[in-house]
């Protein structure tokens, strides 16, 4: 059977750091004398790029370039004055009217400057190039990343230090660890792990997520076995791999989970039709048993922040539908 390779697309570049679409700006920033009064002692943190960042006080005006960072800041009891422009809207209800300022891909520096931020939360290494520009408007940039659940826990710890909320950060991480341990116990009690193909894309263009990606890590913690685990990563995107139809047929996954930024129902219908029309795909257990699902874009393909527990539960319940844990 001739190999049919599933190619890489621009969707991957969107998914890696949260693809965003232009959106109208919201409330105007508070500037000048109305800026919140600085409080607290000087703060010193070390970000994911190994940079030591010193601030004169606990930051009051924070701009975040990804939804995961917004989520964590609010979970710790903080607020932001700028959030990423996203077709999915604000990651937390309290931030719905916050000014949108672009994304990790392209910062709207003019909008950011008008917000007079103390700190801009960016991605490492994507936003390293933006440090001089951000410092040029009088703000500090703190870089982090989320390529695993451990990274999300490190973000929680880092932002807890930044906001002078170490106890709250510790509590969030403790709850997350307990949640993961409970799912692990439940998965182990069920014996053999279901085999899963986890992909980005749409019919005709797919990329397999590897265990060293956030989504791949979530899959394993939820109790799934990634059929692409031993594939080599792409040169420019080492957390993802190309995948041949032959490989999928050989591995025979029990489930296929798709991550996309398009219309989920339309993507699922098209994906299923292509698979069912293809003699090779039609032999795969996931297709025969209709176990092909499009995952929510706000939980997969981008950092969900503290909502990673929801992502873990969703996958776990899909993988173990008869005895799923709802605790």
Secondary structure, 3 states (H helix, E strand, C coil): CCCCEECCCHHHHHHHHCCCCCCCCCCCCCCHHHCCCCECCCEEEECCCCCEEEECCECCCEEECCHHHHHHHHHCCCCCCEECCCCCCCCCHHHCCCEECECCCCECHHHHHHCCCCEEEEECCCCHHHHHHHHHCCCEEEEECCCCHHHHHHHHHHHHHHCCCHHHHHHHHHHHHHHHHHHHHHHHHCCCCCEEEEEEEECCEEEEECCCCHHHHHHHHCCCEECCCCCCCCCCCCCEECEEHHHHHHHCCCEEEEECCCCHHHHHHHHHHHHHHCCCHHHCHHHHCCCEEEECCCCCCCCCHHHHHHHHHHHHHHHCCCCCCCC
